[in-house]
Amino acid sequence: MLFNSLAFLLFFPIVVLLYWTFPHRYRNPMLLVASYYFYMNWEPIYALLILGSTCITYFCALGIDKMHGKNRKIYIWIGLGLNLGVLFLYKYLNFATESIYGILEWCGLRMEVPHFDLLLPVGISFYTFQALGYMIDVYRKSIPVERSLWKYALFVSFFPQLVAGPIERAKNLLPQFNSAHKFNGDLMIDGFKLMIWGYFMKLCIAENVAPYVDAVYNNAMMHNGTSMILATFFFTFQIFCDFGGYSLIAIGAAKCMGFSLMMNFNRPYLSSSIKEFWRRWHISLSTWFSDYVYIPLGGSRCSLIKHLRNLLITFLISGLWHGASWTFVAWGGLYGVILCLEVLKKKYIPIKFSGKIMTVGKVLFTFALAMLGWVFFRANSMGDAIHILRSIFTDMGG
């Protein structure tokens, strides 16, 4: 069920009305049923996957909480292995087999590689990471284990942020299911305002520039650099308004029922560096990778070489998380390299430029780098991405 569908426009008011009508003890069960109904509108059978992820992380977290010492690692590895294994099967198996086939063909070896026609479940990357984050937090003893399976199932499947985030943390969202929210007219109005602004971004901006972007990027060989720059500029705002608008709708929908979700975007195109850009763009995912990948690898509290390695690994994984394609790997790798260069610049050229003109210059430069990065994100193949970049820099003819 899409946010911009007639089904949702009927579904959401009914859920909000039932939520505020029901006594507190019936609200969570009602939301759980509504959330699964919301998800099952895409493909009912895939509700079993989100249920499986929920049960695995729930029982592994209970096991972690009971055990001591090294035995706790058994449960964390079981939870990670099963959840990431399912994610790999549905999202990355064909990418892996096709990549192996390509390498073998490049080496002069030809062989049949099986292709599996598996429909990618909607939101699987989001709810998998949310569930894993909870389990890891229990392992780190940063949050108490949740004893109620139904409440934890609602945390994983809460419909406003189920499909595309924000990827909520258990320490923020789980306690809110214990609260007996009281109806607040001002809060509901604020929620509707966020939803309206989100719909404006998504429907009035993103969907209106999308046809031109698609026409150019889907026929890259037929366009010159001028068209590519214009399409990339439009896509820069298309993806922000599409994803940022969706996040605002999710945050606003949750607020209408008294729930507070984390901010996911904070004017990212006004950033004066790529490091700042990633602190403002898709904040829930950026902080997830920081807390569960970058810092465990050693973060910045290590040697310079390891620090740069940690940045590259984190952003390569982040790129792959966004999609099973080498274009996404290249997109993540590009940002990793730029961030490494920023680290080296700060260490070896610690010159700070101040003043409004310099600030504007840095913002424009960062915006231009972000635009170039979106070429890899939107291109249909690595060949297209390279052709588009070549055209932008060498083919500005009419």
For each residue, the residues with C-beta under 8 A, 3 or more apart:
1: 5 7 8 11 38 39 41 42
2: 5 7 8
3: 8 198 199 202 246 249 250
4: 8 199 202 203
5: 1 2 8 9
6: 9 10
7: 1 2 10 11 41
8: 1 2 3 4 5 11 12
9: 5 6 12 13
10: 6 7 13 14
11: 1 7 8 14 15 34 37 38
12: 8 9 15 16 253
13: 9 10 16 17
14: 10 11 17 18
15: 11 12 18 19 30 31 34 159 257
16: 12 13 19 20 256 257
17: 13 14 20 21
18: 14 15 21 22 30 34
19: 15 16 22 27 30 31 257
20: 16 17 183 257
21: 17 18
22: 18 19 26 27 30
23: 26 27
24: 27 180 181
25: 28
26: 22 23 29 30
27: 19 22 23 24 30 31 181
28: 25 31 32 150 151 154 177
29: 26 32 33 150
30: 15 18 19 22 26 27 33 34
31: 15 19 27 28 34 35 154 158 159 257
32: 28 29 35 36 150 153 154 157
33: 29 30 36 37
34: 11 15 18 30 31 37 38 159
35: 31 32 38 39 154 157 158 159 162
36: 32 33 39 40 47 50 157
37: 11 33 34 40 41
38: 1 11 34 35 41 159 162
39: 1 35 36 42 46 47 50 122 123 157 159 162 163
40: 36 37 43 44 46 47
41: 1 7 37 38
42: 1 39 46 121 122
43: 40 46 119 121 122
44: 40 47
45: 48
46: 39 40 42 43 49 50 119 121 122
47: 36 39 40 44 50 51
48: 45 51 52
49: 46 52 53 86 90 121 124
50: 36 39 46 47 53 54 121 123 124 127 156 157
51: 47 48 54 55 153
52: 48 49 55 56 86
53: 49 50 56 57 83 86 127 128 131 156
54: 50 51 57 58 131 149 152 153 156 157
55: 51 52 58 59 149
56: 52 53 59 60 78 79 82 83 131
57: 53 54 60 61 79 83 131 132 134 135 156
58: 54 55 61 62 146 149 152 153
59: 55 56 62 63
60: 56 57 63 64 75 76 78 79 135
61: 57 58 64 65 75 79 134 135 138 139 145 146
62: 58 59 65 66 145 147
63: 59 60 66 67 72 74 75
64: 60 61 67 72 75 76 135 138 139 145
65: 61 62 138 145
66: 62 63
67: 63 64 71 72 74 75
68: 71 72
69: 72
70: 73 74
71: 67 68 74 75
72: 63 64 67 68 69 75 76 139
73: 70 76 77
74: 63 67 70 71 77 78
75: 60 61 63 64 67 71 72 78 79 139
76: 60 64 72 73 79 80 135 136 139
77: 73 74 80 81
78: 56 60 74 75 81 82
79: 56 57 60 61 75 76 82 83 132 135
80: 76 77 83 84 132 135
81: 77 78 84 85
82: 56 78 79 85 86
83: 53 56 57 79 80 86 87 128 131 132
84: 80 81 87 88 128 132
85: 81 82 88 89
86: 49 52 53 82 83 89 90 124 128
87: 83 84 90 91 92 124 125 128
88: 84 85 91 92 93 96
89: 85 86 92 93 118
90: 49 86 87 93 118 120 121 124
91: 87 88 95 120 124 125 324
92: 87 88 89 95 96 320 324
93: 88 89 90 96 97 116 118
94: 97 98 115 116 118 324
95: 91 92 98 99 324 325
96: 88 92 93 99 100
97: 93 94 100 101 113 114 115
98: 94 95 101 102 113 115
99: 95 96 102 103 326
100: 96 97 103 104 113
101: 97 98 104 105 111 113
102: 98 99 105 106
103: 99 100 106 107
104: 100 101 107 109 110 111
105: 101 102 108 109 110
106: 102 103
107: 103 104
108: 105
109: 104 105
110: 104 105
111: 101 104
112:
113: 97 98 100 101
114: 97
115: 94 97 98
116: 93 94
117:
118: 89 90 93 94
119: 43 46
120: 90 91 124
121: 42 43 46 49 50 90 124
122: 39 42 43 46 163
123: 39 50 126 127 162 163 164
124: 49 50 86 87 90 91 120 121 127 128
125: 87 91 128 129 321
126: 123 129 130 161 162 163 164 165 167
127: 50 53 123 124 130 131 156 157 162
128: 53 83 84 86 87 124 125 131 132
129: 125 126 132 133 167 285 288 321
130: 126 127 133 134 155 156 167 168
131: 53 54 56 57 83 127 128 134 135 156
132: 57 79 80 83 84 128 129 135 136 292
133: 129 130 136 137 167 169 170 288 291 292
134: 57 61 130 131 137 138 143 146 152 155 156 170 174
135: 57 60 61 64 76 79 80 131 132 138 139
136: 76 132 133 139 140 292
137: 133 134 140 142 143 169 170 171
138: 61 64 65 134 135 141 143 144 145
139: 61 64 72 75 76 135 136
140: 136 137
141: 138
142: 137 171
143: 134 137 138 170 171 174
144: 138
145: 61 62 64 65 138
146: 58 61 134 151 152 155 170 174
147: 62
148: 151 152
149: 54 55 58 152 153
150: 28 29 32 153 154
151: 28 146 148 154 155 174 177 178
152: 54 58 134 146 148 149 155 156 174
153: 32 51 54 58 149 150 156 157
154: 28 31 32 35 150 151 157 158 177
155: 130 134 146 151 152 158 168 170 173 174 177
156: 50 53 54 57 127 130 131 134 152 153
157: 32 35 36 39 50 54 127 153 154 162
158: 31 35 154 155 161 162 168 173 254 259
159: 15 31 34 35 38 39 162 253
160: 249 250 251 253 254 259 261
161: 126 158 164 165 166 167 168 250 254 261
162: 35 38 39 123 126 127 157 158 159
163: 39 122 123 126
164: 123 126 161 243 246 247 250
165: 126 161 168 247 250 264 282 284 285
166: 161 247 250 251 261 262 263 264 283 284
167: 126 129 130 133 161 284 285 288
168: 130 155 158 161 165 172 173 261 262 284
169: 133 137 172 173 262
170: 133 134 137 143 146 155 173 174
171: 137 142 143 174 175
172: 168 169 175 176 260 261 262
173: 155 158 168 169 170 176 177 259 261
174: 134 143 146 151 152 155 170 171 177 178
175: 171 172 178 179
176: 172 173 179 258 259 260
177: 28 151 154 155 173 174
178: 151 174 175
179: 175 176 258
180: 24
181: 24 27 257 258 259
182: 258
183: 20 188 258
184: 187 188 258
185: 188 189
186: 189 190
187: 184 190 191 255 256 258
188: 183 184 185 191 192 255 256
189: 185 186 192 193
190: 186 187 193 194 252 255
191: 187 188 194 195 251 252 253 254 255 256
192: 188 189 195 196 252 256
193: 189 190 196 197 252
194: 190 191 197 198 248 249 251 252 255
195: 191 192 198 199 248 249 252 253 256
196: 192 193 199 200 252
197: 193 194 200 201 245 248 252
198: 3 194 195 201 202 244 245 246 247 248 249 250 251 252
199: 3 4 195 196 202 203 204 245 249
200: 196 197 203 204 205 245
201: 197 198 204 205 206 240 241 242 244 245 248
202: 3 4 198 199 205 206 207 241 242 245 246 249
203: 4 199 200 206 207 245
204: 199 200 201 207 208
205: 200 201 202 208 209 237 238 241 245
206: 201 202 203 209 210 237 238 239 241 242 245
207: 202 203 204 210 242
208: 204 205 211
209: 205 206 212 213 234 235 237 238
210: 206 207 213 214 238
211: 208 214 215
212: 209 215 216 230 231 234
213: 209 210 216 217 231 234 235 238 378
214: 210 211 217 218
215: 211 212 218 219 231
216: 212 213 219 220 223 227 228 230 231
217: 213 214 220 231 235 378 379 380 384 388
218: 214 215 380
219: 215 216 222 223
220: 216 217 223 228 379 380 384 387 388 391
221: 387
222: 219
223: 216 219 220 227 228 231 391
224: 227 228 391 395 396 397 398
225: 228 229 391 392 393 394 395 396 397
226: 229 230 396 397 398
227: 216 223 224 230 231
228: 216 220 223 224 225 231 232 388 391 392
229: 225 226 232 233 392
230: 212 216 226 227 233 234
231: 212 213 215 216 217 223 227 228 234 235
232: 228 229 235 236 371 372 374 375 378 388 392
233: 229 230 236 237 371
234: 209 212 213 230 231 237 238
235: 209 213 217 231 232 238 239 374 378
236: 232 233 239 240 269 367 370 371 374
237: 205 206 209 233 234 240 241
238: 205 206 209 210 213 234 235 241 242
239: 206 235 236 242 243 374 377 378
240: 201 236 237 243 244 265 268 269
241: 201 202 205 206 237 238 244 245
242: 201 202 206 207 238 239 245 246
243: 164 239 240 246 247 265 282
244: 198 201 240 241 247 248 264 265
245: 197 198 199 200 201 202 203 205 206 241 242 248 249
246: 3 164 198 202 242 243 249 250
247: 164 165 166 198 243 244 250 251 264 265
248: 194 195 197 198 201 244 245 251 252
249: 3 160 194 195 198 199 202 245 246 252 253
250: 3 160 161 164 165 166 198 246 247 253 254 261
251: 160 166 191 194 198 247 248 254 255 261 263 264
252: 190 191 192 193 194 195 196 197 198 248 249 255 256
253: 12 159 160 191 195 249 250 256 257
254: 158 160 161 191 250 251 257 259 260 261
255: 187 188 190 191 194 251 252 258 259 260 261
256: 16 187 188 191 192 195 252 253
257: 15 16 19 20 31 181 253 254
258: 176 179 181 182 183 184 187 255
259: 158 160 173 176 181 254 255
260: 172 176 254 255
261: 160 161 166 168 172 173 250 251 254 255
262: 166 168 169 172 283 284
263: 166 251 266 283
264: 165 166 244 247 251 282 283 284
265: 240 243 244 247 268 280 281 282 283
266: 263 279 280 283
267: 270 280
268: 240 265 271 277 280 281 370
269: 236 240 363 367 370
270: 267 280 363
271: 268 274 276 277 279 280 363 366
272: 276 359 362 363 366
273: 276 277 342 362 366
274: 271 277 278 335 338 339 342 366 369 370
275: 278 279 339 342
276: 271 272 273 279 280 366
277: 268 271 273 274 280 281 366 370
278: 274 275 281 286 335 339
279: 266 271 275 276 283 286
280: 265 266 267 268 270 271 276 277 283
281: 265 268 277 278 286
282: 165 243 264 265 285 286
283: 166 262 263 264 265 266 279 280 286 287
284: 165 166 167 168 262 264 287 288
285: 129 165 167 282 288 289 318 321
286: 278 279 281 282 283 289 290
287: 283 284 290 291
288: 129 133 167 284 285 291 292
289: 285 286 292 293 294 314 317 318
290: 286 287 293 294 295 314
291: 133 287 288 294 295
292: 132 133 136 288 289 295 296
293: 289 290 296 297 313 314 317
294: 289 290 291 297 299 310 311 314
295: 290 291 292 298 299
296: 292 293
297: 293 294 306 309 310 313 314
298: 295 301 302 306 307 310
299: 294 295 302 307 310
300: 307 310 343
301: 298
302: 298 299 306 307 310
303: 306 307
304: 307 308 343 347
305: 308 309
306: 297 298 302 303 309 310
307: 298 299 300 302 303 304 310 311 343
308: 304 305 311 312 340 343 344
309: 297 305 306 312 313
310: 294 297 298 299 300 302 306 307 313 314
311: 294 307 308 314 315 336 339 340 343
312: 308 309 315 316 333 336 337 340
313: 293 297 309 310 316 317 336
314: 289 290 293 294 297 310 311 317 318 336
315: 311 312 318 319 332 333 335 336 339
316: 312 313 319 320 329 332 333 336
317: 289 293 313 314 320 321 332
318: 285 289 314 315 321 322 332 335
319: 315 316 322 328 329 330 331 332 333 335
320: 92 316 317 323 324 328 329 332
321: 125 129 285 317 318
322: 318 319 328 331 332 377
323: 320 327 328
324: 91 92 94 95 320 328
325: 95 328 329 381
326: 99 329 330 382
327: 323 330 331 376 377 379 380 381 382 385
328: 319 320 322 323 324 325 331 332 376 377
329: 316 319 320 325 326 332 333
330: 319 326 327 333 334 376 382 385
331: 319 322 327 328 334 335 373 376 377
332: 315 316 317 318 319 320 322 328 329 335 336
333: 312 315 316 319 329 330 336 337
334: 330 331 337 338 372 373 376
335: 274 278 315 318 319 331 332 338 339 373
336: 311 312 313 314 315 316 332 333 339 340
337: 312 333 334 340 341
338: 274 334 335 341 342 369
339: 274 275 278 311 315 335 336 342 343
340: 308 311 312 336 337 343 344
341: 337 338 344 345
342: 273 274 275 338 339 345 346
343: 300 304 307 308 311 339 340 346 347
344: 308 340 341 347 348
345: 341 342 348 349
346: 342 343 349 350
347: 304 343 344 350
348: 344 345
349: 345 346
350: 346 347
351:
352:
353: 358 362
354: 358 359
355: 358 359
356: 359 360
357: 360 361
358: 353 354 355 361 362
359: 272 354 355 356 362 363
360: 356 357 363 364
361: 357 358 364 365
362: 272 273 353 358 359 365 366
363: 269 270 271 272 359 360 366 367
364: 360 361 367 368
365: 361 362 368 369
366: 271 272 273 274 276 277 362 363 369 370
367: 236 269 363 364 370 371
368: 364 365 371 372
369: 274 338 365 366 372 373
370: 236 268 269 274 277 366 367 373 374
371: 232 233 236 367 368 374 375
372: 232 334 368 369 375 389
373: 331 334 335 369 370 376 377
374: 232 235 236 239 370 371 377 378
375: 232 371 372 378 379 385 388 389 392
376: 327 328 330 331 334 373 379 385
377: 239 322 327 328 331 373 374
378: 213 217 232 235 239 374 375
379: 217 220 327 375 376 382 384 385 388
380: 217 218 220 327 384
381: 325 327 384 385
382: 326 327 330 379 385 386
383: 386 387
384: 217 220 379 380 381 387 388
385: 327 330 375 376 379 381 382 388 389
386: 382 383 389 390
387: 220 221 383 384 390 391
388: 217 220 228 232 375 379 384 385 391 392
389: 372 375 385 386 392 393
390: 386 387 393 394 395
391: 220 223 224 225 228 387 388 394 395
392: 225 228 229 232 375 388 389 395
393: 225 389 390
394: 225 390 391
395: 224 225 390 391 392
396: 224 225 226
397: 224 225 226
398: 224 226
